[in-house]
Amino acid sequence: MKITSLPIHFLAVISFLLCGTLLNAQEHSVAEANDEGPVNTQQEITDYTNHHLKDSHDFHLFSYQGSDGERHSFGFSLPVILWASNGPVAFMSSEFHHDIDGEVVVEKGGNRFVNLHDKIYELEEGAEEVVMGEDHHPVNAHKPFDLSITKSVFGILLVGLLLLFWFGSLGKQYKKKSIPTGFGRALEPLVIYVRDEIARPNIGEHKYRKYMSFLLTVFFFIWVSNLLGMTPFGFNITGQIAVTVCLALFTFFIVQFSGNKDYWKHIFWMPDVPVIMKIILIPIEVLGMLTKPFSLLIRLFANITAGHVVVMGLIALMITLKAQFGAVGSTGLSLVLTLFISVIEILVAFLQAFIFTMLSALFIGMAVAEHDHHHEHDEEGHEVDDVEDVRESFV
């Protein structure tokens, strides 16, 4: 259908152009990643890649060396909200001056804080600096209760606002007219796709509507979050294990609270099975009940993290291969390979959203399925499951 294929092609072209235009900025951010100078060695590249995968309290896009001979950072800070020993404390992360080695001490509310590898620590009373133990952990500082708006939290809020705006506008268009316009034309075929290709086949024609809001939310949240992760802003929302755990827990609790008596019977007392086998199958089924959400969270986390590592590694080729191919050759090779992988990552961004949503719908469908069917018979006495097929056969 023309109305459904045009928006999807439009989104694919926009995603491709976005990937290409932002690639240069991302390369620049890797080549000059910190305030001390460009990243040149393999260890610095590894450290920067690990830093990129972690959450942080600010957006650090790139740094440059000014005419005064000093390096200047370009980015913006985020609010740091802590519950420390003397109560709640709030300040902007810029007060740490992009320091992640615990050297800058911020005094607020009678407390002293340091930023150690993007984790905020509160120094003990009388301490002037962080002292590291043999296990490379601070011995004179502890973590306060952190409610900060980190980069991932900011990304979650941004995705949530985008979804509210997009689907709020789509809902208003449906109230006024039957065919949406503008960006709603791109959203409508995706909503129909989730309904017809994910919800209906896995949950069932008569029960899928109850779970459509959850499935749509999960699908678009993961998809948009994955696309944001391809920008040079450094979002890595679905690459945070805490985020994937929460998403999997939502699916887990919805499945358990939606399960009917047949679902629980097949877990704790399998029908048509000898008693001894029933006892043996109970722990296996309970373990399977727990491994389903675990597979959801690990699959999403591992694939997104691996994608970021591959992209960052290919970008780093312009540094590691500079001696063999020269600056121009290594940059060109890095650009081509990274652009190729980034285009694949566009597909992976959609694919991971589809897989998580499809498996969630499958697990829900298994929980609400009715196993005791009431069969009807045709005129010859044959048992059939679909009455409509029999009626059509008589025509």
N, C-alpha and C positions, 0 to 999 in steps of 0.2 A: 504494500500500500504506500502511496506516495507520501501521505501525511505522516507515516511512521518512519520511513527511511530517510527523509530529508533532515530531520533534526539530529539523527544519529550520525549521519555523514558530517553535518555541521559541527557537532561536538568533536568528532575525530579530527577534523581539520584544525579547529581551534586548539585542541590539546597538542597537536603536532607543532603548530606554530609557537605555542607557549613554551614548549620544551626547547625548541631551537633558539628562541630569543633569550631565554633565561640561562642557557648553557654557558655563555660567555661570562655572565656575572658569577655563576657558580664556580667556574674555573678560577676566576680572579680571587674569590673568597678562599679557595684552597691554597693558591699560590702565595697569598699574603694573609695568613690566618690569625696571627697573634700580634701583640704589641711589640714583641721583641724582634721581629723581622720575618722575612719570608720562610716558608717551610721548605727545607732543602734535603734533609736526611730521611732515610727510611724510617727511623724511630719517630721523627717528628710527624711524618705522614701517618704512621700507625696511631700515634697519640691524637692527632687531629681527627682521624676517622672515628676513633672511640669517643672523642668529645662530641662529634657531630651526632652520634647515635644516642647520647645521653640527653636527659632533660637539662635545662639551664634556666637561670633567673633573668636572662636578658637576651636580646637579639643582637648578635654580632655578625654583621654582613661582610665587612672587609675592613682592612686597615691600609694606610698609605703613609709614605714618608713625605712630610711637608718641606717647604723651603727653609724652615728653621732647623732641619736636620732631625727632627723628632717624628715619631710615628703617631698617627692619629687614627682613631677607630671610628667607623661609621656603623651606627645601629641605634637601638633605643632600649631603654631599661623598662623593667616591669616591677610592680609592687611586691615588696617582701613583707609578709604578714606572719608574725611569730607569736607564740605564747611562751614567754621566757620565765625565768625564775621570779621576776618582779611583775609579772602580768603581761598583757598584750602589748606588742610593739609593732609599728609599721613604718617603713621607709622605702625609698626607691633603691633598686639594685645598683644604680649608677654610683652610689656612695662607695662601692667596692672598687670602682675604677677598672672593671673588667679583670680584676685580680682573682685567680683561682688557686693560688698557692698559699693562701692564708696569711699573707704578709700585711694586708691592709686591715686594720682593726676599726670597726664602726661602733661607736658608743651611743646607745639609745636607751632611755628609760632606766638608767643605772646598770645596764648590761653591756657587755662587750662581745661583738660578733665578728666572725671571720668567715670567708667564703673559701672552702677547701674542696676543690674539684667539683664545683657547682652544688655543694651541700653546705648549708649554713650550720655553723657550730657556735655555741655559747661558751666563752672562756670562763674558767673558774675564777672566783674572787681573788684578786691580786695578780693574776696572770697577765703578762704583757704580750705574749706571742704563743703560737701553737708549738707544743713539744710533741714530737712523734715518737712512738714506741718502736720496739723491734718488729712488731707486726704491721708497721706503717699506718697505724691508727693513732689519733691524738689521745694523749694520756691526761691532759689538763683541760679538756673541753668535752662537752656533750651536745647532743642534738636537741634543740627545743622542738615543741610541737609546731610543725610547719604548715601554714595555710596559705602560702604564697601563690600568687598568680604566675606560675612558671610558663615557659614557652608552650608546653603541651596543653596546660590548662587554658591558656589564651587561645590556642588552636581549637580546642573542644568548644569553647564559648563562641568562637567565630563560626565554626561549622554549624553549631546549633542555631545561631542567629540567621545564617544563610538559609538553612532549611525552613525555619519559621517564616522567613520573608518569601521564599520561593513558593512554598506550598500554601501559605496564606493567600498570596496573590492568585495562585491557581484555583483555590477554593472560591474566591470572590468572582473569578471569571466564569466558573461553572454556575454560579447563582444567576448570572446575567445572560449567559449564552451557553449553548451546548458544545461549541468548539472553541478551545482556548487559543489565544494569540500570543505573539512574542515568545519569550522564553518558556512559557507554558506549553508550547508545541513540542519543545524538547523533553519536558518532564512527562507529558502524557504517555508517550509510547513506552517509557521506562516503567511507569506505574503499571501500565497494562502488561508489560513483560513480566514484572514481579508477580502480578496476579495470575496470569494465564500459564506461565512457564515454571513458577516456583510454588506458589501457594496452593492453587487448585490441584495439581497432580499429586502433591505430597500430603496435603491435609484432608482434601476431600471437598466435593462440591457444596456440601451443606454446612461445613464448619469453618471454611477458610476465612470468611469475612471477619470473624472474631479476632483473628491474629494478623490481619493485614496492616494495621497501624504499627505493630511491632516490627514486622518484616520490612516494611517500607523504611522505617526509621533506621534499622540496622543496616540495610542495604545502602542507603544514601549517605549515612554517616561514615561508613567505612570507605565508600567510593570517593567522596569528596575529601576525606582526610588523607587518603592515599595520593590523590592528585595534588593536594597542598604540599605533601612531602617531596614533590618533584621540583618545587620552587627553591630559589636560593635563600629563602628565609629560614631554612633548616628545620621545618616542622617534621616531627617523627612521631606522630600521635599513635598510630597503630603499631609502631615499633616499640612502644612502651609496654612491658609485660603487665603493668597494673591496669592499663586500658583494656587489653584483650581479656584479662581475667574478669573484669567487670562485665564486659559484653557476654562472655561465656556464662557467667553466673545468672544474667538475665534469662538467657535461654534455658539454663538448668532449672531455675525456679518456675518459669512458665510451664515447662514440661511436667514437672512434678505436681504442680497445683492443677494442671489440666488433665492429668491422668485419670482415666475411668477405672472401673473395677476390673475390667479385662487386663488393663495395663499392669495393675498391681498383682493380679492373679498370676500373670506370666512371669513376674519377678519372684514372688515369694512362694507360689504353689503352682508350678507348671501343670496345666491340665493334660490328661491323657499320657502321663509319664509315671512309671513306677515310683513308689514312695521313696525308696533309697535314692533314686536319681533326682527326685525333687529336692531332697536335703543337700545333695551335692551341687545342684544347680543354683541354689539360693545365693551363696557367696559369689558365684561367677556372675550371676545377673546383677547383683548389687554392685560388683566391681565394674561391670559394663555400664551401669547407670552413671558411675562417677567418671569413667574414662571418656565418655562422649563429650562433655564440656571441656575436658582437658585437651582432647584432640583439637577442638575448635580454637582454643586460645593459643596452643603451640603452633598450629598450622599458620594462623594469621601472623603471629609475632615473628616466627622464623622466616617466612617468605618475605615479609616487608623488610626485616633487618638485613637479610641476605641481599636483597635488591639494592639497598643503600650502600652496603659494603662494596658490591661489585661496581656500582657507579662511581663511588669515591676512589676506588682502586684504579679504575680506568682513567679518571681525571688526573690521578697522580702520575700516570705514565709520562706526562710532559715534563715531569721533574726527574724521574728515575732514568728515563731514556735520553735525557738531554745530551749526555756525552757521546752516545752512539749515533744519534740522528740529528743533533743540533737543535737549537731552540725552535726553529720553524717546523722541522720535520716531526719532532716529538709532540709539539702542540697540535699539528694537523692530524697525526695518528690518534692522539688522545681525543680530539674533537670528533672524528669520524666514529670511533668505537663507542664513545660515550653517547653520541647522538643515537646510534643504533640501539644500544641497551636502553636508553631512555624511552625510545619508541616502544620497545618491548614492555617497559615498565608501565606505560599507559595501558596496555592490555592487561598486565598483571594487576594493576589498580582495580580494574573492573572485575577481573577474574576472581580475586580474593573476596571482593564484596559479594559476588554471586555465590561462591562456594560456601561462605559463612552463612548467608541467608538461606541457601538451598538446604544445607545440613540442619539448620535450625528448624526449617519447615518440615524436614523429614522426621526429626526427633519428635516434634509436636504431633505430626500425623500418626506416628507409632503410638503415642500416648492416648490419642482420642479415638483411635480406630475401634470399631465394633467387630468383635470376632464371632459373635453368635448371630448369624444371619437368618432371617426369616425368608425362606425360599418359597417361590410360587411355582405352580406346575401348569404346563400347557394342556391342551385337550387330550394328548396321548399319555399324560401322566409323567412326562419327563421333567426333572427338576431343573429350574433355570434361575439365574441370578438377576437378570435384567428384563423386566416386564416389557419395556419398550421394544427390545429386540424381538420378542415373541410376537408382539402386535404387528411389527413391520413384516415379519415372516408370513403372516396370514394375508397380507395385502396382495 
